[in-house]
Amino acid sequence: MADVGVRAARREDVLQVANCQIRAWRYGYRDFLPEGPLEQMTGPAAEKMWLRQWDEAIVAPPTPMHRVLVAVETILDTEGFPALGAGGSAALVTPRGGERVVGLASHAPAEDPDLDPSVVAEMLTLLVDPDFVRRGHGSRLLNATVDYLRDDGFRQIVTWVFADNHAVLGFLESAGWGEDMAERVLDMGRPIRMVRLTTDIS
């Protein structure tokens, strides 16, 4: 059995947050991103970069409205769980108190030039560890994100999603999000299209 919840990320979560991101990307993007770019984003060389970036995002965010949230399961035993060890090798991590990070979300004032950052925020990240999907963590992270941003006075949230990431698109659309016609194309060895989704939280 496990207790579940969402809270603000702390410095001691950095390793688990980076591991969760890498595992979620490897699993979730493998069917539509080219192998080379995906390896650059999730391979051993990327691990230090993500650790540094998540440490900065969690410990020293640019503004109080830049936040990282984590979904956690608090287990009743000392069971380990898979993570990346040195050089990208598999390892078992057992957090103190049996609490493990199983998902994350981050948000900030929107930066797209056509949006007003005083009332529009961007959900930068919404990820759940592939071993912990379909347990409600994504919904809890999404609801917590909305609660924080509404309290901050935002009236709208946008997020960018790979156009071929049908799982995330379907999840967000079922929660009331919709495409707003904005799109971008990334050069990742071949064109990779992203679409922008939005939801009203006023």
C-alpha positions, -999 to 999 in steps of 0.1 A, spaced: 0 0 0 11 36 -6 -1 71 3 -1 94 -27 -1 132 -31 15 163 -47 38 188 -31 64 214 -40 97 199 -50 126 202 -26 164 201 -32 166 165 -20 142 155 -48 165 166 -76 180 132 -84 146 116 -84 131 144 -106 158 140 -132 155 102 -132 117 105 -135 120 128 -165 145 106 -183 125 75 -178 93 91 -189 109 106 -220 125 73 -230 92 55 -227 68 82 -239 88 96 -268 103 64 -282 76 59 -309 79 93 -326 112 110 -318 143 99 -338 167 77 -319 197 101 -320 180 131 -305 162 110 -279 195 95 -269 209 130 -266 180 140 -243 180 109 -221 215 93 -224 243 94 -198 257 126 -212 224 144 -205 221 133 -169 244 159 -154 228 187 -174 193 177 -162 205 174 -126 220 209 -128 189 224 -144 164 208 -120 186 219 -91 184 255 -103 147 253 -110 138 239 -76 163 257 -54 166 291 -71 137 297 -95 137 330 -114 105 342 -97 80 329 -71 57 320 -99 82 295 -114 74 262 -96 82 225 -97 57 201 -83 62 164 -76 38 135 -73 49 112 -46 40 78 -33 49 71 3 54 33 7 51 14 39 83 -6 34 119 0 22 113 -13 -13 137 2 -39 127 14 -73 145 17 -106 166 48 -114 196 58 -134 229 52 -117 264 64 -127 268 63 -165 231 57 -170 232 22 -155 202 8 -137 202 13 -100 178 10 -70 170 41 -51 152 39 -17 143 74 -5 144 82 32 110 76 47 99 54 18 87 84 -2 95 84 -39 89 109 -67 67 93 -94 58 123 -115 65 160 -119 50 192 -133 65 227 -137 50 260 -147 59 297 -152 45 328 -167 41 324 -204 69 335 -227 53 332 -261 52 367 -277 15 365 -285 5 359 -248 2 382 -218 24 368 -190 5 386 -164 -26 365 -169 -13 335 -190 10 308 -176 27 279 -194 28 244 -180 64 235 -190 64 199 -179 39 172 -170 54 137 -167 47 105 -148 71 77 -144 61 49 -168 59 24 -139 33 45 -121 9 56 -149 -29 51 -145 -28 57 -108 -41 93 -109 -8 110 -106 -11 130 -138 -46 143 -128 -34 153 -93 -4 171 -108 -27 189 -133 -52 199 -106 -24 212 -83 -10 232 -112 -43 248 -118 -48 256 -81 -14 273 -78 -18 293 -109 -54 304 -101 -42 315 -67 -15 335 -84 -41 354 -105 -36 336 -138 -66 331 -160 -53 308 -187 -27 281 -191 -10 269 -223 14 240 -229 33 227 -259 29 190 -268 44 169 -296 17 165 -322 24 127 -323 22 123 -285 -14 110 -287 -14 98 -251 -7 133 -236 -30 150 -262 -58 127 -253 -53 132 -216 -53 170 -218 -83 171 -241 -102 149 -217 -94 174 -190 -109 203 -211 -78 215 -229 -79 223 -267 -55 233 -294 -53 270 -301 -39 268 -337 -3 278 -327 24 253 -337 61 250 -340 84 227 -359 116 214 -344 145 201 -365 155 168 -350 170 151 -380 135 154 -395 107 179 -388 89 173 -355 57 193 -351 45 206 -317 10 221 -310 0 245 -283 -30 236 -261 -48 260 -238 -74 259 -210 -93 287 -192 -90 287 -154 -107 320 -146 
